[in-house]
Amino acid sequence: MTQTLPATIPASLFEQRADAIVEAARELSDLGWTPATSSNFSMRVDDAHAAITVSGKHKGRLGRDDIMLIDLAGNAVGTDARPSAETALHTQIYRRWPAMQAVLHTHSRTQSVASRLYAGEGVIRLQGWELQKAISGYHSHDSVLEIPVFPNTQHMPELVARVDAWLEAGKPLHAYLIDGHGIYTWGRDMAETRRHLEALEFLLACELDLKRLRAS
Ligand SMILES: [Zn+2]
């Protein structure tokens, strides 16, 4: 893939973002959270562009060439490559929150099972877990951390509208699940986004264990 950059974006900046995405993708793939070419990852490049994984590659074996530039409407910039099918969900976050720098979307088994189990309620309410404090803005295990579960669809504008509706209702949003599909989370840099993803994976696994133990 050849990536031509606009004059305003230094090659070193794009490469730094691409390398950070490749590294995160490899580590998340090693954890088994990106099976069968699923999942997609992005980082903001500037106020009008982001770097994102191309569609359909194994996430444990990405190179710099598998990361492409898009504008915040989701169009490819300076390349013929095709961005991830779910690009609109990434650009929505960058458009809404200028401070957000990274978006991670994975399909772990825990995320997938939890999304199905709570799809009927449309939300997972986390409370009483110390690790909720890993989510930016949460300072106590007593707080309630709500993770919405949206119905899955191949039509991205529907999901974009559900995210908008949740936010327009004035509810905090740090992550969401899609039914039978996976999780989206984001942060002010890659480290914060990774922390959010790891904490949420752990919290969802704890909730599933509790459900199982209480039922037995
Ligand atoms: Zn997905």
Boltz pocket constraint, residues with backbone or C-beta under 6 A from the ligand:
constraints:
  - pocket:
      binder: B
      contacts: [[A, 38], [A, 39], [A, 40], [A, 86], [A, 105], [A, 106], [A, 107], [A, 181], [A, 182]]
      max_distance: 6.0
